[in-house]
Amino acid sequence: MNLIIREMKREDIDNVAKLYYQGFWDKLKALEDLPYENAKGLIKDFLLFNEDNFKLYKVAKVDENVIGMIKLLSKEDKEIYGTINEKDKKEIGYIKLVKAGIVLKIFEHSVKKDNLYIDTVVVDDSYRGSGIGGKLLLEAFKETERKGKKKTSLVVIKRNENAKKLYENMGFEVTKVGRSKMLRKLSNIDGYYFMERKL
């Protein structure tokens, strides 16, 4: 397998949107019945519309296929979000979009100065278990060191035991366990672990 990990480019947008969908859509109860094409459009309009954000992402490619991605944030990074267009507001429904926004806000993390935060890591369903996630995490550790940070951190949902096990094998430790009645009500998530790895 000829694996390349590099910064995201415009040509990767559709594949990264697909990875977001695979990794997270089933956790947004308010939007889970949204057809894939609508979901992909929403992800692209809101998260991937601005090329300035591409520097926050690294993608893993085999041949010409993006099979994984990781999004890294430090205190100094400024992420620019898009807006949801009127067509999506009508088709999806404003209330559903607000509920999904609340879930995302619960997971929003205030990044500390000495920390590099892994906001997102997803590996394509057909490549899970093949070591791609570990290689993306190694890229995060290199970036942590390059930026002069002391820790790398992330959040993982409780029921994702395979991911938690990978993170522990890569040196992360649970520093906080979170629960939220609002989160449980609006999503398919019953709790989460906040994990850190020191350099």
SULVEN-V445860 format. One record per residue. SS is DSSP state (H for helix, E for strand, C for the rest). PSI is psi in whole degrees, 0 to 359 (* if undefined). NEAR is the number of other C-alpha atoms within 8 Angstrom. Layout:
[[SS;PSI;NEAR] [SS;PSI;NEAR]]
This chain:
[[C;122;3] [C;91;5] [E;132;8] [E;135;7] [E;125;9] [E;170;7] [E;147;10] [C;145;10] [C;167;8] [H;323;7] [H;346;5] [H;354;9] [H;310;10] [H;318;9] [H;321;9] [H;321;11] [H;319;12] [H;319;9] [H;318;14] [H;315;11] [H;311;11] [H;320;10] [H;332;9] [H;340;8] [H;324;10] [H;349;9] [H;349;9] [C;85;13] [H;321;10] [H;336;11] [H;4;11] [C;338;9] [C;5;5] [C;129;8] [C;149;6] [H;314;7] [H;320;6] [H;318;9] [H;316;10] [H;317;12] [H;318;8] [H;315;10] [H;314;11] [H;317;12] [H;324;11] [H;316;11] [C;329;10] [C;13;14] [C;335;9] [C;120;10] [H;338;9] [H;335;7] [H;342;10] [H;329;12] [H;344;9] [H;346;9] [E;144;12] [E;139;13] [E;147;13] [E;127;14] [E;141;12] [E;124;11] [C;241;6] [C;12;5] [E;128;7] [E;119;12] [E;357;12] [E;162;16] [E;155;16] [E;140;14] [E;125;11] [E;133;12] [E;136;11] [E;169;11] [C;327;9] [C;344;4] [C;141;6] [C;110;4] [C;136;6] [C;121;8] [C;150;9] [C;188;10] [C;158;6] [C;125;9] [C;163;6] [H;324;6] [H;312;6] [H;321;11] [H;319;11] [H;312;8] [H;318;6] [H;319;10] [C;131;9] [H;318;8] [H;316;6] [H;319;10] [H;321;12] [H;316;8] [H;316;10] [H;320;13] [H;323;8] [H;317;8] [H;314;12] [H;323;8] [H;323;7] [H;323;7] [H;351;7] [C;135;6] [C;133;4] [C;114;4] [C;129;10] [C;158;8] [C;324;7] [C;18;8] [E;143;14] [E;124;17] [E;128;11] [E;101;14] [E;322;10] [E;137;8] [E;126;11] [E;138;11] [E;137;13] [C;139;10] [H;319;6] [H;351;4] [H;2;9] [C;141;10] [C;4;5] [C;10;6] [C;0;7] [H;317;12] [H;317;12] [H;321;9] [H;323;8] [H;322;15] [H;322;10] [H;324;8] [H;321;8] [H;320;12] [H;320;10] [H;318;8] [H;323;9] [H;313;14] [H;315;10] [H;323;7] [C;0;6] [C;28;7] [C;160;12] [C;338;10] [E;155;12] [E;136;16] [E;164;13] [E;170;10] [E;136;11] [E;138;11] [E;150;10] [C;318;10] [C;354;6] [C;68;8] [H;326;7] [H;317;6] [H;316;8] [H;317;9] [H;317;8] [H;312;9] [H;318;10] [H;319;9] [H;335;7] [C;8;8] [C;4;8] [C;149;12] [E;145;9] [E;126;9] [E;346;8] [E;143;7] [E;128;9] [E;148;8] [C;155;8] [C;126;8] [H;321;6] [H;317;6] [H;315;14] [H;322;11] [H;322;7] [H;353;12] [C;183;11] [C;36;11] [C;126;11] [C;354;11] [C;175;12] [E;162;12] [E;135;13] [E;127;13] [E;147;13] [E;152;12] [E;123;10] [E;149;8] [C;*;7]]
